Amino acid sequence: MVKKVSKDAPAAEPSSISPPSSFEEGALPKLIVFDLDYTLWPFWVDTHVTPPLKASADHSSAKDRTGETFAFYYEVPSILYSLRERGIKVGAASRTSAPDLGREMLRLLHIADVEGKKRKSIEYFDYLEIYPGSKITHFTKLQKASGLAYEDMLFFDDEARNRNVETLGVTMHLVRDGVNKAEINNGIKAWRKRHGHE
């Protein structure tokens, strides 16, 4: 299946969207991990993006050398903001062959808080595992860096093959059209069911 770059709506600001409803009550994972490509943003950073990158004036998007515009999926900024506010650790696990470009995109795309103050989205991540290879390796390193049990981790990814991380004890939720509040709620529901927190 060939995925195309989608023309995404401007990213939502945290002040305009409430947290996912699953944050309001019940047990929550201690670490939520996201793939990058087609999970947090609608493109492959290593094949669709031609450096150098230049951020838009408000840092809600970035353009590459060809003039193509890139941004997060619509609800991603408010979700990352809500995770930080809730005290949940956030990680990235990406097998991209352009790790530096992935990190640069996270530096250029900014997220505003409820007062409108913006911070680089990379600052919303506690752990970054961005390099080619098996997601098993990514999660082994995440576990060592965080000291958290695999059972306390929830992973969002668009590729079914990466469900192999569940052999470690991680819960994976497959997303088809990017992360949004509904996907977060579904993933947390699956994590709670797997670990008897319902």
Buried (B, 14 or more C-beta within 10 A) or exposed (E): EEEEBEEBEBBBBBEEBEBBEBBEEEBBBBBBBBBBBBBBBBBBBBEBBEEEBEBBEEBBBBBBEEEBBBBBBBBBBBBBBBBBEEEBBBBBBBBBBBBEBBBBBBBBBBBBBEEEEBBBBBEBBBBBBBBEEEBBBBBBBBBEBBEBEBBBBBBBBBBEEBBBBEEBBBBBBBBEEBBBBEBBBBBBBBBBEBBEEE
